[in-house]
Amino acid sequence: MEKKKVFRPKRKDVFYLPVDEIEVEDGFNPRKDYGDIEALADSIFHNGVKNPLRGYKSGGKHLLTDGHRRLMAAKIVAKKNPELLLPFIIDVSEKSAEQRIIDVLVCNDGLKLNPLEESEVINRLINFGMDEREISKRTGQTGVYVSNLKLLYLAPQKIKNLISENIVSSTLAMDILRSTDNYEEAVKVIEKAHKFAQETGKEKIVKRDLEKSQGRTNSYSAIKKCFKVGAREDRTVRVDKVEMYNFVNKLINGELSKEELEAMFFED
C-alpha cells in the first residue's frame, strides 16, 4: 500500500501533531458506538484528515475533546504510515469542565452521538448542578428532548441493551417509558412487543407491534375494512345506525371537508 500525501488545510490556528501525541482524557468521551472505523481509516489513508481534531493543552499534554473516531482510525493508519500528522486545533480559552461536556453535543464535527450517548452527557450536566431548563438553553436542545434523555439515562440496563442491539428504537422506548407507570412495567411492555414481533418473523419492534401486542389496533384501518366487507357481502345496515353509517362512510371516502367537520363538532 503506497503512502498518500496528508491533506493539510491552510489555517493559522491548526497545529500538526503525531498520532501518539494526542491523548484521550479518561472517562471524558461518552461515545460507545464508533461506527465503521475501518472505512474511516481507509478514507484517512487516501485523503488524510480534512476536519481538524479539537482539544486543549494541560500539563504538557494535548487532550482531545472532539475527534475520537478520527483519532481511533488514525491509529490504524499510523501503523502503515508512522509519519501521519493530524490537524489539531488547540482551544486556548479557559473552559469549565461542564462547558467541555456541552461542546461534545454542540461542536461535534463527526458522527453524531446516539440518544443513549447523549443521555450520558445530559446526566453529567445534571451532576454539575444544571437543571433541565439551563441544559436546554446551553445545548440548543428542546426541553422535551432533554427530559426524554434524562428519562432514558435512568432506564433499566435491559432497555438500554435492547436499544443498543437495535431491537427497539430510542424514540419508541422513550414513548413507552413516558406512558408506563414504572420501569418494571416498561420492560414488560417492550418484552411482550418483542415476542410479538418475533412471532411475525421480525426482530425489531415497531409501533404497530407494540399496539398489537397490547390488543390495540388502528381503528381507522379497521373501520375501512369493516365497510369494505359489508359492501362486498351486501349486508344490511342496522336501522338505528343508519345516520352514523352515512357519516362514517362519508368520512372514509373523503367527502367531508375540514370546515364541515369543524362546524359539526365545535362551537364558533
Long-range contacts (C-beta under 8 A, 24 or more apart in sequence): 1-45, 1-80, 3-80, 3-81, 3-83, 4-45, 4-46, 4-47, 4-48, 4-81, 5-48, 6-48, 6-49, 6-84, 6-85, 7-47, 7-48, 7-49, 7-50, 8-48, 8-85, 8-87, 9-50, 9-52, 9-87, 11-52, 11-87, 11-89, 13-89, 13-90, 14-52, 14-87, 14-88, 14-89, 15-87, 15-88, 15-89, 15-90, 16-85, 16-86, 16-87, 16-88, 17-62, 17-85, 17-86, 17-88, 18-78, 18-84, 18-85, 18-86, 19-71, 19-74, 19-75, 19-78, 19-84, 19-86, 20-78, 21-62, 22-53, 22-55, 22-62, 22-64, 22-71, 22-86, 22-88, 23-61, 23-62, 23-63, 23-64, 24-63, 24-64, 24-68, 24-71, 25-63, 25-64, 25-65, 28-63, 28-65, 28-100, 29-64, 29-68, 29-104, 30-104, 30-113, 30-117, 30-118, 30-120, 30-121, 30-124, 31-68, 31-69, 31-113, 31-117, 32-116, 32-117, 32-164, 33-114, 33-117, 33-164, 34-68, 34-69, 34-72, 34-111, 35-69, 35-111, 37-69, 37-72, 37-73, 37-76, 38-73, 38-76, 40-69, 40-70, 40-73, 41-73, 41-74, 41-76, 41-77, 43-73, 44-70, 44-73, 44-74, 44-77, 44-84, 45-77, 45-80, 45-81, 49-74, 49-86, 49-87, 51-87, 51-109, 51-110, 52-86, 52-87, 52-88, 52-89, 53-86, 53-87, 53-88, 53-89, 54-88, 54-89, 54-91, 54-107, 54-109, 55-88, 55-89, 55-90, 55-91, 56-90, 56-91, 56-92, 56-95, 56-100, 57-90, 62-88, 62-90, 65-91, 65-100, 65-103, 65-104, 65-107, 66-103, 66-104, 66-107, 66-108, 66-109, 66-110, 67-109, 67-110, 69-110, 69-111, 70-110, 97-128, 98-124, 98-125, 98-128, 98-130, 101-125, 101-128, 102-138, 102-139, 105-139, 105-141, 106-139, 106-140, 114-170, 115-149, 115-152, 115-163, 115-170, 115-171, 115-174, 116-152, 116-160, 116-163, 116-164, 116-170, 118-149, 119-149, 119-150, 119-152, 119-153, 120-153, 122-146, 122-149, 122-150, 122-153, 123-150, 123-153, 126-150, 148-174, 148-178, 151-177, 151-178, 152-177, 154-183, 155-183, 155-186, 156-183, 156-186, 156-187, 158-187, 159-183, 159-186, 159-187, 159-190, 162-190, 162-194, 166-204, 167-194, 167-203, 167-204, 167-205, 168-193, 168-194, 168-204, 168-205, 169-204, 169-205, 172-205, 172-206, 172-207, 172-210, 175-207, 176-210, 189-213, 189-214, 220-252, 223-248, 223-252, 224-252, 227-252
